[in-house]
């Protein structure tokens, strides 16, 4: 009886909720919130794990931006990687999604073929393969050799090209955004296409005036997820360069440099400062995207 | 407008920029290009070394099955059998951790009414986008103080504490779509809060739990960064670390064995892909999970 009465009070399950949420609460405070604050504190110290952290104020941040050319290089490499690979990947994903939704035969087979690489692409095995594909005597040069092209460089050990082999790996994994696009395309009401046809719209006009505007929320979602994901890429750069970020720091991704500072040199304070800059950049990019989205993302009214 | 004309105009608006055969040609050529590297790796895992360096073809001329035996014998005295076992242990326990802890939290957010619920839910959502690196260094220091370095605890404890908030969100959303009348019926039958979770919502949430389990397995199997940070003795290495070690010590001079183990490392995920393709695709399409 008292149970039924409690049912109508505002918070009848305080105790049960505490039990059900106990693991998450422990994780949230112990493994997320406190470590984040700890990370902020450490970023203002010099700490090598063995002696106590020493307070040095903003020195780490000053060091990062004014006295550490490798850090600036890592930003450059990461920015090139993100801003070349994400647009290519999304354009390819949308193009293939447009072809696939046309109800051709064996569509499931093609979808699987395009999706599989994105499922496997993040693994060490594929990174190992990539290192061999773009070596001097690797598959690419062997294949080009069949067409009479000789004297080609080793793409992975040339500082001018190495990062683009990783861009290519990222583009190769266009399958998952493609699937999200496919789902989005199928949501577009068919009568809008009928209406466009009645109004005499051609294919190009239909694509740019109907498909793209209605797809903008999905494009926006994909853009944010892919940009954030790309900033965090680590495995391929580590494996292809054997952990060095070489040749000549040309594949020194941000996370790879963070790893080196933290776990090769044990500059824990410095690495924490790098982590906070990354967090700030990701937060800023997300915020800017959201603000900008008001001008180009179209949300259909429930009319 | 008659249905027939509507259908025709509809087809016209949808009509491709290119004829059908050209579309098929594009699809076949691009699918072949996409899968060629994987096919070449499988083929090369069966080739003698000199053939890997000289032929771009997929099929080996001379079959070299010894690559697999040589690869399997592993590195630093530890076989790949051990690495695979370790990977299955870590990924399996991670699945258990995520399914249990995230479904408990998901149930609380979907069904229970309690103080600070809105704030807790917002805090949970905020952590979804948080990069792992922001908590990495202090987490490492805490685990170091606890002497957990070079054990699986730093990889597994976070899973049992529901730190993969995305799955909490997924399960919460799914449970919200289950009619509350079922809870009422169970309550009349004498179920308490725990009973409703155990006997009503958990069984009905199977699709969301399977999605959680599949992606947890795939991500943990493929995980490299945290395993690299936390594991140091070869006998505890997972497959990803074993591959990397193999590449560093012998790989450059033994590409056949290197590829043979790389191919094997992709088998579990490929099997999951074949068995659960629809569930994976649905998971990505409806929630935007990164596949």
Interface residues (C-beta under 8 A of the other chain):
Chain A: X10 X11 X12 X13 X14 X16 X17 X18 X20 X21 X22 X23 X24 X26 X27 X28 X30 X31 X32 X34 X35 X36 X38 X39 X42 X49 X96 X99 X100 X102 X104 X110 X111 X112 X113 X114 X115 X116 X117 X118 X119 X120 X122 X123 X124 X125 X126 X128 X129 X131 X132 X133 X137 X139 X142 X143 X145 X146 X172 X175 X176 X179 X180 X182 X183 X190 X193 X194 X196 X197 X198 X201 X203 X206 X221 X222 X225 X228 X229 X231 X232 X234 X235 X238 X239 X242 X255 X258 X259 X262 X263 X268 X271 X272 X274 X275 X276 X278 X279 X282 X286
Chain B: X1 X6 X9 X10 X12 X13 X14 X15 X16 X17 X20 X23 X24 X26 X27 X30 X31 X34 X35 X37 X38 X40 X41 X52 X53 X54 X55 X56 X100 X101 X104 X105 X107 X108 X112 X113 X114 X115 X117 X120 X123 X124 X127 X129 X130 X131 X132 X133 X134 X135 X136 X137 X138 X139 X140 X141 X142 X144 X157 X158 X160 X161 X162 X163 X168 X193 X194 X197 X218 X222 X224 X225 X228 X229 X239 X240 X243 X244 X247 X248 X251 X255 X258 X259 X262 X263 X265 X266 X269 X270 X273 X277 X280 X281 X284 X285 X286 X288 X289 X290 X291
